[in-house]
Amino acid sequence: MKAIHVFCAYLFCFSGLMAQDKTDSKFRKVTPADFIISSPVVDSNANAVILADVGNTDFVGNANGDFSLVFKQRKRILLRNRNAFEAATVKVLVYLGKSYSSEEKFEDFEAITYNLENGQVVATKLDKASVFNEKLNRESVIRKFTFPNIREGSIIEYRYTIKSPFYTHLRPWYFQDAYPCLWSEYSVTIPPMFNYVTIRKGYLPYTIDSVKKVFKNYSIIEQTDGYSSNNVYTFSGDATSAIWAIKNVPAFKSESYTSAPKNHISSIQFQLHSITYSKENVYIAMKDWYATTADLMKDPDFGSQLHETNDWINDWIKKLSITGTDYEKANKIFQYIRDNFTCTDHNAIWLSQPLKKTMQLKTGNVIDINLLLTAIFISQGFDANPVLLSTRDNGYANEGTPLISQYNYALSRVKIDDGYFLLDASQNRLGFGKLTQDSYNVSGRIINSNQPALVSLSSDSLVESKVTTVFIINGEKSGMEAGYTTNLGYLESLHLRNKLAGTKEEDYFKEISKDYPAEIKISNIVIDSVKQYDEPISIKYDMKLDFSDEDVIYFNPLFNEAWKNNPFISAERLYPVEMPYRINETYVLNMEIPKGYMIDEIPKSERVNLNDNEGMFEYIVSKRASSIQLRCRLSLEKAVFRPDDYAILRNFFGYVVKKQAEQIVFKRIK
C-alpha cells in the first residue's frame, strides 16, 4: 500500500438512511423461556425459528501495509422438529488467496447445543476439531460443521470470526431465510477513504436503517527490507457506521415460477467502487465494461488463447473436411463439438485447461467447451465472441455492475451472414441456435473490449408452443377408437430427449399409459424427431375407449392435457411471477357421439382475457347431430408478471383449471 500523506475524508453513501432506535440484538443467556416462541411470523408450519442472527464487519489496519476486514456472525436457532435438523449443519464460505498467508482466516469459532432437561438448560459444546473443509472452486472453500446432541426442541448457537485481506469482498447479509427470524441485524463501519456501492434486494421494511459518523483511528504497518524498522502509518477521521435490522422476518417461501430465491430475499450487498488515498491519488476498483472485458481477453484462464495462432485447429478442420456455406460450416463445427465432447461442470467461467488439451481429451467444463467452439469459429474467419451469463438458478446479474463473479455460465455467439446465433455445445441434445430455459435470465454480456454489449435473454422473448389434436370415432364392433397427435414445444422436447437418453422407450410408453384411466388403452406409440435436435418432437398413438355399456358416461374431452391444479396457491405474493417462457397451447378435439348415446350436458363456450392483451383462454365447443368439436387454447403474451398482477393471474389460472375440468355427459338413448 502506498504511503498516505494526505488524508481525504470520503463520504460512504447510503440512500434513505436515518438514525433510529438502538438495536435490541444482544444475546441473553439461554433460559427455559427461550424454548417457547410466540411471534406473528411463527406458525405451526415453521420447523425452526431463528431467534437471532447478528453480524458486523469492521476494517482494521494490518501488518502488510493495507487494511483487513473482520467479519463476525452469531446465530441462535430453535429446532422445533426433526424436519429442521438440516439447519444443524452449517457451511461458511471462506475465500482463498494465492498462498496460505493471504487467505481468509476462520477464527474464534464456537458452537453449542442447548437442550431442556428436567426444566434445566443443558449445554453441549462442539469440539473445534470437528470443523471440516470442502473445496468449492479455485477461489473458495467451505468450512462445515454439524452440531452434537441435537433433538426436537434443541436450541443451537454458533459464532465465528473471519479475518480477510480481501476488502473487495465486503460480506453481504441475508436478512431472510427458509425459517422465520425474530431478529436479523447487520452493521458495518467503513474507513473514510473507501467507497462502496450498495445493492438492496427484497420487499421487507427495515426496523433499523441508520448511518452516523464515528471518529476512528487506523494503524497500518508497512514492512521494510529488514535492515530498518517497519513504517507505521496512523490515520484518523470520521468513518461511516451503518446498521440495518429487521424484526419478525417471515420465512421466505419459494413459490411456483420463481427463478432464484436470492433475487427476492431481503438482503444487502456491497461492491467496492473506489479508494481515495489522496485528492490526487484515487484508485477506481469498479472499472467499466470496456476495461473489464479487455482484462478478460488477456487473462490466460479466459480469453488470451482465442487470438493465438492455433494451427492445430486448422489441422483438425482439414481432417473433418468441413465445407459448404458459412451456415453449413458453422453448424457442422457446432454439431461435432456438441456430439463428441463431454461437459463435466455446467457452472464455470474460468478455463480448467488449455483449449488444445480440451480438444485432445474431448472433455471439459462449460467454458472450456464453448470457448473452444469460439476459437474454432475465429480461426475459420467467423466473427465470434464468448458471452457470459448468469443462469436462472444463479440469480440475476446486475447489468450496470461490471463484476465477473456474478456470472456462472458461458455461450458462444457467432455471426453468419446478417444474423447472430447464440450456441451452447456443452449440452449434448441442443439444436443450433437453441438454448436451455435456464439460460434465459434477462441478459448476457458479450466479452468484446470494443463492444461489450448486452444480449437479450428475456424469458418474454421465448415462446413454448404446443399443439395437440385428437380424433375419436365409433369402432366397427364396439367402443370407440381414437388417434392422438401432439407436437411439443422445443423446451418440452429437450426435456423428453434428456429423459429418453436415460430410460427405454417402452418404459416411457408405460408411463404415458398410467396417465389414462383403466377404460382407455394406449397402443402404437410413435415418437418422431428424437435425434433431430433442431426440431421439436411429435408423439402419436392410438387409443381404445371402452365405456362398458354405462347408462351415463362422464367424459373429460381434454384427457391428460388439462391443467389439473392452479400453480398459484398463495393468497398474495410479494415478488414477481417469473415463468421461464411464454405459453401458447392449443388443443383440438373432433369426436363422434358414442353409438346409442345422446348429449345430456356439454360445457359452454367461453373466452376470457388476462389484463386485456397479456393473455387469453378460450374454450369453444360446437355440436352437431352426430359429432362434437372442441378447440381449447391458452396463451400468455408475457412470462414475467409484477406482484400487482398476481391476484388477476391467480384468478385467471383458477378459471382455466375449473373450465378444463368440466365434462361432457352422455346419456344412453332408451
N, C-alpha and C positions, 0 to 999 in steps of 0.2 A: 504494500500500500504506500502510495506517495505521501510524504510529509504534508500535513495540512497546516499551512502558515496563516491562512485567512479563513476564519470560520464564518460560514454563511447560514443563518437560520432559514430553513426551507419549510414552508407550510405543507403538512401532510393532510391532504384533502379528503374529507368525508362529507357526503351530501346529507343534509337534513338532520344533523346531529345536534341534540340539545341535552344539556346536563339535566339529569333526573335523579330519582331517589337512589340511595345507596343499595348495593346488591345484597340480597338475602341468600347467599350461596355457601355459607360456612358449613362444613361437615361436623355435625354433632356426634357425640358418642352414640353408637347403636344401642337402642333400648327396645324392650318388648313392644312398645307402641309403634315402632317403625315397621313391624311385620303386618300391620293392619293399615290399609290405604283407603282414603276417601278423597276422591278428586273428580271433577266434572269430566276429565278426559279418560278416566279409567272405568271400564265396564267389565262384564263377565267374560268378554271375549279376549281380554288382554292377558296373554300368557306370562308376560313380565311387565314390570314397571321400572323405568329408570328414575331413581329417587333424586339423583343429582348428577350432573355432568358439567365439570368446570375445567376450563383450560386457559392458559395465558402464555404469551410469548414476550420475552424481553431481549434486548440487544446488550451484549457485553463486549468490551474490548478483549482481544486475545493476545497471545504471545507471538503471533505470526504477522504482526503489523496490520491487522484487519479486525473486523467485527465478527462475532459469532451470534447465533440465535440460541436462546434457551427456551425450549417449549416444555411445558408441564401440563399434564392432564390427570385429573382424579375423577373417578366414576363409581357410582354405587347403584346396584341393580337388585330388585326383588324378583326372584324366580317363583312365580305363583304356581306353576305346574311343570311337569316334565317336558312339555312341548317347548319350553323356553331354555332347555338345557344347552342348546347350541350357543346361547349367549355366554355360557361359562367358558367357551374357548375364544380367546381374544387374539387378534392379529394386529400388529403395529408396523406400519411402513417405515423403513429406515433407508435413507439414500446412501449410496456408496461414492467414494471418491476414487482417484487413481491409485491411492495407497491407503494402508490402514490408518496412517496419521491424519488423513484428510476426510475420512468417512464420518458419518454421524455417530455419536456415542449414545447408547441406550443405558441410562443410569438411574440410580435412586428408585429402583423398582420394588414394589411391594404388592402382594395380592393376598386377600384374606376372605375366607368364607365364614359367615356368621349363621349359626343355627339356634333356634329357640328350643331349649331342652328343660323341661320341668319349670318353666317360667323364667329360666335364666338364659342369657345370651352367651353362647359358647363360640369362641373364635378358633379357626384353623388356618394357619399360615401356609402359603405355598413355598416350597423350597425354591430358592432363586436359581438353583441349578436346573430346574425343570423348564426353563425358557429355551426354546429351540429356534434354529434359523432355517428359513426356507427361501431359496433363491427365487426371486420373481422375474427379473430380467437383468440386463447388463448394468442397469443403473440403480437397482434397489434389491433389498432383501426384506423378508418378513420376520419379525420377532413374534413368536407364537407361544402361548401358554394356556393351560387348562386348569381351572380351579379344582381343588381337592374337596372331598366330603360334601358334595352338593346333593341336595334333596329338594323335594317340593316344599316351597316356603323359605328356602335359603336366601340370605342377602349376601351378595358378593361385592367386593370393593377392590379396586386396584388404582395404583398411581405409578407414574414413571416420569423421567426427565429425558429429553433428547437434546444434546448439545450439538449444534450443527454449524459448520463453516459456510454453509450454502444459504446466504441471505436472499438468494433468488427464489428459494423455496420457503417463503414465509407460509406456515401451515394454514390451510383453510379450516373452517369449522362448520360442522353439520349440526344444526340445532334439532333436526328431526330424525327419527329413526323408525324402525318397524314396530317399536314399542312406545307407548306414551311416556312422556318425560315430565316430571314435576318442575324441574328447573334446569335450564341449559344456559351456560354463560361462557363468553369468550372475551378476553381482554388482550390488548397489545400496547406496547409502549415503543415508539419509533424515534430514533435519534433525529435531530433537525435536518441532517443532510440527505436523508432517504425520502424518496417519493414513490409511493405505490399507487397503483390503480386498483380499486376495489370493485368486485363484481358480486352483487347480491342476487340470490335466487329465492324463489318460494313466495308464499302468499300469507304467511302469518305475521301479525303485527308484533313489534318488539316491545317488551316490557321496559327494558332499559336500552337506550340508544344515545350514548353521550360521548363527548370528547372534551378534553381540557388540556391545558399546557402545564407541564411539570418540569421543574428545574432538575437537570441530571448532569452528573459528571461521568465521563468515559475515559478510561486509561488504556492506551494501546502500546504494546511493546513491539519495537522493530528490532529484530536480532541483527547483530553486526557480524563481522568476519571472525570473531572470537578473540581478536587482539585488543579490542576496546570494549567498553561497557555498552550494553544494549541501549538503544534510544527509546525513551518513554515519552509518549505524547498524551497530554491530558486535555480533553475538550469539555467545555461546559456550555449549556444552553437550554433553551426551552424545548424539551421533547414533547411529542404529542401522545397523550394517553387516551385510548378509546376503549369503551366497554359496551358489549351488546349482550342482552339476556332476554330469554322468552320463558314465561311461566306457563305451566299447564299446556305443554306441547302435545297435540294429539298424535297418535301413531299415523305414519304415512301409509295409506292403503293404495297399493298399486292395482289400478283397475284395468279393465279391458281397453285395448287400444291406447296404451301408454308406451312411449318409446323407452327412454331410460329414466328410472325414478329420480336419479340425481339431477335431471333437468328441472325438477319441480320441488324437490326437498328444500326446505328453508336452510340456506347456507350463506356463508360469506367467504370469498376467495380473494387472493391478492396476486398482483403481478408487479414486479419491480419495474418502474419506469425509468428512473434516473437517480444518480447520486451527485450531489453538489459538493465537491471538495472545496471549491472557492468560486468566486464570481467568474474567474477566468478558466476554471477547470471543472467542467460538468461532464460526467460520464453518462451517456444515454444507453441504458440497458435494453430498452424495448425499441429495436430497430423497425424500420418499415419493411413491407413485404419484398421490396426490390433488394434490399441488403440481405434479408433473411434467406431468400431463395438463392442469391449469389453465393452465400456461405454454404448452403446445402449442396449446390452443384460442385463445390470444391472439396466437399467432405469425402474422404475415402470410403466411409461407411454408407454413403448415399450416391451422389451423382458424379463423382470425379471420373468414373470409368466409362461414362456414357459417350464421351467425346475423344476417347483414346483410339488408336489405330484399329485395334481389334480385328486383325487379319484372320483370326480363327473363325470369326463369324462368316466371312466371305467363303472360306473353305467349306464350311458347313452348308451354306446356301447352294454351292455348286453340287455337293453330294446329293442334295434333295431335289435338284433340278426344279426349283420353284420359278415358274414362268406365268405369263398371262397378263391381263390388265392389272392396274395398280390394286383394284379391289380384290381380284382373284389372288394376287401375290400376298397381299396383307392377310387375307382370310386363310390361306394355306399356312403361312407362318404362325398365325394365331392358333389354328387347329393343331398344328404339330406340338407346340408348347403345351397347349391345354390337354391333349390326349396322351402325352408321353412323360409329363412331369408330375411329381407328387408334392403337394404343399404340406409342410409339417407344422406350420403355425400361421393362422389367419389373423393374428394380432401383432403386427410388427411394422415398423417404419425404418429399421436400420438393417443393412445387409449383414448376413451371418457369415458370408464367404465371398470371395471374388466371383464375378459373373462367369468367368471361364470355368471355374470349378462347378458352378451351378449347372452349366451346360454339360459338363462331364458326368456329374453324379445324377443329373435329372431329378434333383430334389432340392428343396429349399423353402424358406418362408415366403409369405406373400410378396414382400418387397424384392426378394431375390428373383422370383419368377417374373413378376410384372416389370421390373427394371431391366431384366434380361430381354424381355419382349420389346421394350422401348429401345434398347441398344441395337437390337437386330433391325428394327424399323429405321433407325437413324443411319445405320450402315448401308441400307438399301436406298437411301435418298429420300425417305419419307420425313415429313415434318411431324415429329413425335415428342411428347413430353410426359414425365410422370405426373400423376395427380394424387395429392394427399387428401384423405377424408377421415371423418370420424363416423364410425358405423352407428346405427340406431342404439345398439346396446351399450355403446361407449359414451353416449350423450352428445349434446350439441357442441360444435366448435364455435367459439366466438370469432366471427368473421373479421372484426376490426382489430383483433389482437394477434400479431404475428408470433404465435407461440407454438412451436413444433410439438411439444409434449401433449397437446390436446388432441392430436391425431393418432390413429392406430391402424390405418389401412392405406393401401396404395393401389392405384389403377394405372393403366397406360392410355394416353389419348393420342390418336393418330389422325392426320388429315389425309383424306382421299378425295381427289378432285376438289369440289367445293364444300364437302361435308366433313364433319368431325365425328369420330367414333370413340366412345369410352369402352375399354376392353379389360376383362379380368380373366387371365389364363390360369389363375390359381384354383378356379372352380371347374371341376372336370366335366360338367354337363351344361355349361353355359354356352349360348349361341353367340355369334359375332355381333358385337354392339349391345349385348344384353348384360344386365347386372342383377344381383340378388336384391331382394327387397330391403335387406339390412343396409345396403349402400345408399339408399335414398333417405338422406338425413340432412336436408336443407341445401347443402352446397359442399363442393370440394375446392381445392386450391391447386391451380396449375403451377408446377415448380419450374418457372422460367424467369430468369432475372430481368429479361427485357419486358415481359408482360405477365406478371404473376396474377392473372385474373381469376375470378371465381367461376366455377362451373356449377350451374344449377342442378341440384339433385333433389328437387322438391317432390314429395310424395303426391302433391296435387298434379304433377305432370305425368304421373304413371296411372294408366287405366288398365284394370284387370277385367277383361270381357269374357263372358261365358254364355254359351247358347246351348239349350237343351231342347230336344224335340222328342215327343212320344206319340206313337200311332197305336191305337188299340182297336182291334176288330173282333167280331164274334168268330169263335173257332168253328171248323166244319162239323165237328161232332159235339163237343161240349166246352164250357168255359170260354175264356177269351184269350187271345194272343196279342202280344204287343212287341213293338220294336222301339228300342231306346237308343238315342244317339246324343252324346254331349261333347261339345268342343270346349275344352278347358281354356282358361286364361293362361298366359305364359308362366306366371309365377306358380300357379297351381300345378302346371305341367312340370316345372322344375322340381317341385316338392315330390310329385309322383315318380319322376325319374330317379331321384335320390332314394326314394323308398324302394323302388323295384330293384335298385342296384344291390340292396341288402336282403332281398327276400325273393322267393319264387313267385312267378305269376299266378300259379294255381292257388297259392296261399292268399294272394291279393284277391282272387276271384271269390274265394270262400268268405273273405271279409266283406265284399260287396253284397253277397247273398244274405249275410247276417243283418244287413240294414233293412231288409224287407220282412214283412210278416210271413208266417208259415204258408198262407194260401197263395203266395206268389213265388214261383220258381224261376230261377235265372239260368240261362244256358247260352252257348255260342258267344262267349265274350271275346271281343277283339279289341286290342289296344294298338292304335296306329301312331307312327312317328316317334316312337320311344327313343330311337337313336338319331333322329333328325333334330339336332339341338336348336336349330334356328326356328323351328316350327312348334306351335302348340300341339298338345296331344288330343286325340279324339278317342272316345270309348264307345263301343257299340255292343249291344247284347239283346237277346230275345227274352221275353217274359211270358209265362203262362199264369193266368189268373183263374183260380178256382173258387167260386163263391159258394160252393157246397149247397146249392139249392135253397138258400136262405130266403125267407119271405121278405126281409128288409135288408138291404145292403148299404152300409155306411162306407163311403169311398172318398179318400183324400186324393184329389186329382194331381197333386204335386209330388206324391210319393215321398222320397227322401231328399227332395230338392228344396224343401221349405226351411225357413229359419225357425228352428224349434224353440229357441229362447232369446229373449231380449238381452243383448250383450251389455246393456247399460242398466245395472241393478240399483245403484245408489240413488237416493232421492236428490242429491245435489253433488256437484263436482267443482273443485276449486282450480283445477288446471285443465288445459285443453284436451280434447279428444284428438288423438294422433293416429289415424288409420294409416297403414303402410301404402295405400293406393286408393284411387277412386274405383267405385264399384259400378259395373254395368252387367247385370244378369237378366237374361231373357229365357223364359220357359214357355214352350208351345205344346199344347195337347190337342190332338184330334182323336175322338173316341166315338165308337158306335155304342148306342144304348144296348145293354145286355138283352139278349133274346128273352122274351117273356116278362120283361120289366118295363116300368114306366118311371119317369122322373117324379118323385114326390116333393123333394126340396132341392134347390140349387142356389149357390151363393150369388149375391147381387154383384153386378159390375161396379167397380169403384175406381176412382183416380184421385190421388192426393199429392200435393206438392210440399216440399220441405223449404221453408223460407222463400217462397215464390219460385226461385230458379236454382236453388242449391241442391235439389234432389227431387226425385219423383218415384211414386209407386203406383202402378196400375194393375188392375185385376179385371180383365174384360172377358165375360162369358157370353156365348151365344149358343142357342139350342135350336135344333130343327126336329123334324118328325122322328128321325132315327139316329141323330148324332149330336155331339156336343163339341164345341171348340172353346179353348181357353188360351188366353195369352196373358202371362204374368211377367211384369218387368219391374226391376228395381234398379235405379241408377242414382249415384251421388256425383255431383259435379265438383266436389272438393273433398279432400281427405282429412283436412285439419279444421276442427271447429273450436271456437272460443268457449270458455266456460259459460258465457252469457247464452249460448245456443244449446247448452246441454239439455235443458228441460224439453225443448222442442224436439231435439234429436231423439231423446229417450221416448217421448210420446210417439214419434214417427215410427221407430222400430217396434214399439209396443203394438201399434196398429198393424204393422207388417206381419208380426208373429201371429196375432189374433186372426187376421184375414186369411193367411196361408194355412191356418189350422182348420178352416171351415171345410165341411164335407158335402159331397153330393149324396143325396139319399134316393136310392132306387127302391121301388115297391113292386112286388110281384103282381102281375095282372091276373085277376081271378075270373 
